[in-house]
C-alpha cells in the first residue's frame, strides 16, 4: 500500500469515527475538528483530519526543510504527521499558454512548530476578543460578493437576518456582537444564497452557519459565541452528506478567513514567511 493510500485509509477511519460520535449524539469530536479547520483553513478536509488526529494541539505545520528555512530545526526523535500532497505537472495548452494539473497525490511528512526549536516566527496581530479591523474587512468581502448590507432598528426579534440577497443587522450592537452576527449572516449568504438551498432543513442551515462562525473565530483568535453549538444535526445518517457539509463549511470559512487576514499574509510574503504561518492559530 502506497503512502497516499495509507493516508486515505486514515482519513476514512477518522470520518467513520466522527460519524459514529455524531450518531451517538456526541459532537465534541466534530467541534475539535472544526477548531482545527480554523487553524489550517488552507488545507483539504482530509489533511485537516490527519493533522487533528495525529496532533490535536497542532498550530503551525511545515516540512522538515521549510522549518530549516525559517530558522528552526525539528528535534531528533520527533514523529512527523503524514498528510497528502498533490503531484502537479505543467502542461502546454493549444493556445501555447501553460496550466498546472494535479495528476496524483503522494504522502508527505510535516511537523508542528511544537516539535521544533529555533528562531521564533514573526508575531502577527490576534484579535483576542476585539474584532478591530476585521469588521471592515468583512464588509469589504460582503460588498465584493455583491451582497447588500443594511442596519435597522427592527430586525423582527433577531440580531441579524439574511433574506433576498441582503444582510440586515440590528443597530446598536457592540463591535464584538456585530462581528459575530455579521459573520453568521455572511456564512448564510455564501452557503445558502442559492434557490436550491431553500429546501434544506432549517436546523442544518443554522448549524452550518454557526459552524462557519466557529471556524472563523478559531482562525483569527476570536470567540464568536458559537463554541457551545450542537453540531450533531450536521449528520443525517450518511457519511457522504456529512462530508459534503464539512466541505461547504471549510470552503466558506476559508474565504472569510482569507479576507480577514489578507494584510497579515502580505506582510508574511514581504519577509519570506510561508503564508500558512501568518494566520493566528
C-alpha positions as CSV (number, residue, x, y, z in Angstrom):
1,X,0.0,0.0,0.0
2,X,1.4,3.4,-1.0
3,X,1.8,6.3,1.4
4,X,-1.1,8.2,-0.2
5,X,-3.3,5.1,0.1
6,X,-2.4,4.7,3.8
7,X,-3.3,8.4,4.5
8,X,-6.5,8.0,2.6
9,X,-7.4,5.0,4.7
10,X,-6.7,7.0,7.9
11,X,-9.0,9.8,6.6
12,X,-11.8,7.3,6.0
13,X,-11.3,5.9,9.5
14,X,-11.4,9.3,11.1
15,X,-14.6,10.1,9.2
16,X,-16.1,6.9,10.4
17,X,-15.2,7.9,14.0
18,X,-16.8,11.4,13.5
19,X,-20.0,9.8,12.1
20,X,-20.2,7.3,14.9
21,X,-19.7,10.0,17.5
22,X,-22.5,12.2,15.9
23,X,-24.8,9.2,15.7
24,X,-24.3,8.7,19.4
25,X,-25.3,12.3,20.0
26,X,-21.7,13.5,20.8
27,X,-20.4,16.5,18.9
28,X,-17.2,17.3,20.8
29,X,-15.1,15.4,18.3
30,X,-16.5,17.4,15.5
31,X,-16.1,20.7,17.5
32,X,-12.4,19.9,17.9
33,X,-12.2,19.2,14.2
34,X,-13.9,22.5,13.3
35,X,-11.3,24.3,15.5
36,X,-8.5,22.6,13.6
37,X,-10.2,23.7,10.4
38,X,-9.9,27.3,11.5
39,X,-6.2,26.9,12.2
40,X,-5.5,25.0,9.0
41,X,-8.1,26.5,6.6
42,X,-5.8,26.3,3.6
43,X,-5.6,22.5,3.8
44,X,-8.0,20.0,2.4
45,X,-10.6,18.3,4.6
46,X,-8.6,15.1,4.6
47,X,-5.3,16.7,5.6
48,X,-7.1,18.6,8.4
49,X,-8.4,15.3,9.7
50,X,-4.9,13.8,9.5
51,X,-3.3,16.7,11.4
52,X,-6.0,16.8,14.1
53,X,-5.8,13.0,14.5
54,X,-2.0,13.0,14.9
55,X,-1.6,16.1,17.0
56,X,-4.9,17.8,18.2
57,X,-2.8,20.6,19.7
58,X,-1.0,21.5,16.4
59,X,-1.0,25.1,15.5
60,X,1.5,25.5,12.6
61,X,2.8,22.7,10.4
62,X,5.6,22.6,7.7
63,X,8.0,20.2,6.2
64,X,11.5,19.5,7.6
65,X,13.3,21.7,5.2
66,X,10.8,24.5,5.4
67,X,11.3,24.7,9.1
68,X,15.1,24.9,8.5
69,X,14.5,27.8,6.1
70,X,12.5,29.5,8.8
71,X,15.5,29.1,11.2
72,X,14.0,26.2,13.2
73,X,15.1,22.6,13.5
74,X,12.9,19.6,14.1
75,X,14.0,17.9,17.3
76,X,15.6,14.5,17.0
77,X,13.2,11.6,17.5
78,X,10.0,13.6,16.7
79,X,7.4,11.7,14.8
80,X,6.1,13.5,11.8
81,X,2.5,14.0,10.7
82,X,1.6,12.2,7.5
83,X,-0.6,14.2,5.0
84,X,-1.2,14.1,1.3
85,X,0.3,16.5,-1.2
86,X,-0.7,16.9,-4.9
87,X,1.7,15.9,-7.7
88,X,1.4,18.8,-10.1
89,X,2.7,18.9,-13.7
90,X,2.7,21.9,-16.0
91,X,1.2,21.3,-19.4
92,X,1.1,23.5,-22.5
93,X,-2.4,24.1,-23.9
94,X,-3.2,24.5,-27.6
95,X,-3.1,28.3,-27.1
96,X,0.6,28.0,-26.1
97,X,-0.3,29.0,-22.5
98,X,0.6,26.8,-19.6
99,X,-1.5,25.3,-16.8
100,X,-0.8,23.2,-13.8
101,X,-2.7,19.9,-13.5
102,X,-2.8,17.6,-10.5
103,X,-2.0,14.1,-11.7
104,X,-1.7,12.2,-8.4
105,X,-1.2,12.5,-4.7
106,X,1.7,11.4,-2.6
107,X,2.3,11.0,1.2
108,X,4.5,13.7,2.8
109,X,5.6,14.4,6.3
110,X,5.1,17.6,8.2
111,X,5.9,18.7,11.8
112,X,4.2,21.0,14.2
113,X,6.1,24.0,15.5
114,X,6.0,22.5,18.9
115,X,8.2,19.7,17.6
116,X,10.9,22.2,16.6
117,X,13.4,24.6,18.2
118,X,15.0,27.8,17.0
119,X,14.1,31.3,15.9
120,X,10.6,32.5,16.8
121,X,8.2,33.0,14.0
122,X,7.1,36.6,13.4
123,X,4.1,37.5,15.5
124,X,1.1,38.8,13.8
125,X,-1.8,40.5,15.5
126,X,-4.6,38.4,17.1
127,X,-8.0,39.8,17.7
128,X,-8.3,38.4,21.2
129,X,-12.0,39.3,21.6
130,X,-11.8,42.7,19.9
131,X,-12.7,42.4,16.2
132,X,-10.8,45.6,15.3
133,X,-10.3,45.9,11.6
134,X,-11.9,42.6,10.9
135,X,-15.4,44.2,10.7
136,X,-14.4,46.5,7.9
137,X,-12.6,43.7,6.1
138,X,-15.7,41.5,6.4
139,X,-17.8,44.3,5.0
140,X,-15.4,44.6,2.1
141,X,-15.9,40.9,1.4
142,X,-19.7,41.3,1.5
143,X,-19.6,44.2,-0.9
144,X,-17.2,42.3,-3.3
145,X,-19.7,39.4,-3.4
146,X,-22.5,41.8,-4.4
147,X,-24.4,41.3,-1.1
148,X,-26.3,44.3,0.2
149,X,-25.8,45.2,3.9
150,X,-28.2,47.3,6.0
151,X,-28.6,48.3,9.6
152,X,-32.1,48.6,11.1
153,X,-33.7,49.2,14.5
154,X,-36.3,46.5,13.9
155,X,-35.0,43.1,12.8
156,X,-38.1,41.2,14.0
157,X,-36.5,39.8,17.2
158,X,-33.3,38.6,15.6
159,X,-29.8,40.1,15.8
160,X,-29.4,39.7,12.1
161,X,-31.1,38.4,9.0
162,X,-30.2,37.2,5.5
163,X,-33.0,37.4,3.1
164,X,-33.5,38.1,-0.6
165,X,-29.7,38.6,-1.2
166,X,-29.5,41.2,1.6
167,X,-28.0,41.1,5.1
168,X,-29.7,43.1,7.8
169,X,-28.0,43.7,11.2
170,X,-29.7,45.2,14.2
171,X,-28.4,48.7,15.1
172,X,-26.7,49.3,18.4
173,X,-24.7,46.1,18.8
174,X,-21.3,46.2,20.4
175,X,-18.3,45.6,17.9
176,X,-17.9,42.0,19.2
177,X,-21.6,41.3,18.8
178,X,-21.7,43.0,15.4
179,X,-18.8,40.9,14.1
180,X,-20.3,37.7,15.4
181,X,-23.7,38.3,13.9
182,X,-22.2,39.6,10.7
183,X,-20.0,36.5,10.3
184,X,-23.0,34.2,10.9
185,X,-25.1,36.1,8.3
186,X,-22.3,36.2,5.8
187,X,-22.0,32.4,6.2
188,X,-25.7,32.2,5.3
189,X,-25.2,34.4,2.3
190,X,-22.3,32.4,1.0
191,X,-23.7,29.0,1.9
192,X,-27.4,29.3,1.4
193,X,-27.9,32.1,-1.1
194,X,-28.9,29.8,-4.0
195,X,-32.6,28.8,-4.6
196,X,-31.6,25.1,-4.1
197,X,-30.6,25.7,-0.5
198,X,-34.1,26.8,0.4
199,X,-35.1,23.2,0.6
200,X,-32.5,22.4,3.3
201,X,-33.6,21.6,6.8
202,X,-33.6,24.9,8.8
203,X,-31.8,23.3,11.7
204,X,-29.0,22.1,9.4
205,X,-28.8,25.6,7.7
206,X,-28.4,27.3,11.1
207,X,-25.9,24.8,12.3
208,X,-23.8,25.2,9.2
209,X,-23.7,29.0,9.6
210,X,-22.8,28.6,13.3
211,X,-20.0,26.1,12.3
212,X,-18.6,28.6,9.8
213,X,-18.6,31.3,12.5
214,X,-16.8,28.9,14.9
215,X,-14.2,28.1,12.3
216,X,-13.6,31.7,11.5
217,X,-13.3,32.6,15.2
218,X,-10.7,29.8,15.7
219,X,-8.9,31.1,12.6
220,X,-8.5,34.7,13.7
221,X,-8.4,34.3,17.5
222,X,-11.9,35.4,18.4
223,X,-14.6,33.7,20.4
224,X,-17.7,34.2,18.3
225,X,-20.0,32.7,20.9
226,X,-20.6,29.5,18.9
227,X,-18.4,27.1,20.9
228,X,-21.4,25.6,22.7
229,X,-23.4,25.0,19.4
230,X,-24.6,21.4,19.0
231,X,-23.2,20.1,15.7
232,X,-24.9,16.7,15.8
233,X,-27.5,17.9,13.3
234,X,-24.9,18.1,10.6
235,X,-25.1,14.3,10.4
236,X,-28.2,12.7,8.9
237,X,-27.1,9.1,9.0
238,X,-24.9,9.3,5.9
239,X,-21.2,9.9,5.9
240,X,-21.3,11.3,2.4
241,X,-23.7,14.2,3.4
242,X,-21.6,14.9,6.5
243,X,-18.5,15.2,4.2
244,X,-20.3,17.4,1.8
245,X,-21.5,19.7,4.6
246,X,-18.0,19.9,6.1
247,X,-16.5,20.8,2.7
248,X,-19.0,23.6,2.3
249,X,-18.2,24.9,5.8
250,X,-14.4,24.7,5.1
251,X,-14.8,26.5,1.8
252,X,-16.8,29.4,3.1
253,X,-14.8,29.7,6.4
254,X,-11.6,29.8,4.3
255,X,-12.9,32.5,2.1
256,X,-13.9,34.7,5.1
257,X,-10.6,34.0,7.0
258,X,-8.6,34.8,3.9
259,X,-10.4,38.1,3.6
260,X,-9.8,39.0,7.2
261,X,-6.1,38.1,7.2
262,X,-5.1,39.4,3.8
263,X,-2.8,42.1,5.2
264,X,-1.0,39.7,7.6
265,X,-0.4,37.4,4.7
266,X,1.1,40.3,2.6
267,X,3.4,41.1,5.5
268,X,4.5,37.4,5.7
269,X,5.3,37.3,2.0
270,X,7.4,40.5,2.3
271,X,9.6,38.9,5.0
272,X,9.7,35.5,3.3
273,X,7.4,33.5,5.7
274,X,5.2,30.9,4.1
275,X,1.6,32.1,4.1
276,X,0.3,29.3,6.3
277,X,2.4,30.7,9.2
278,X,0.9,34.1,9.0
279,X,-2.6,33.2,10.4
280,X,-3.3,33.4,14.0
281,X,-3.7,30.0,15.5
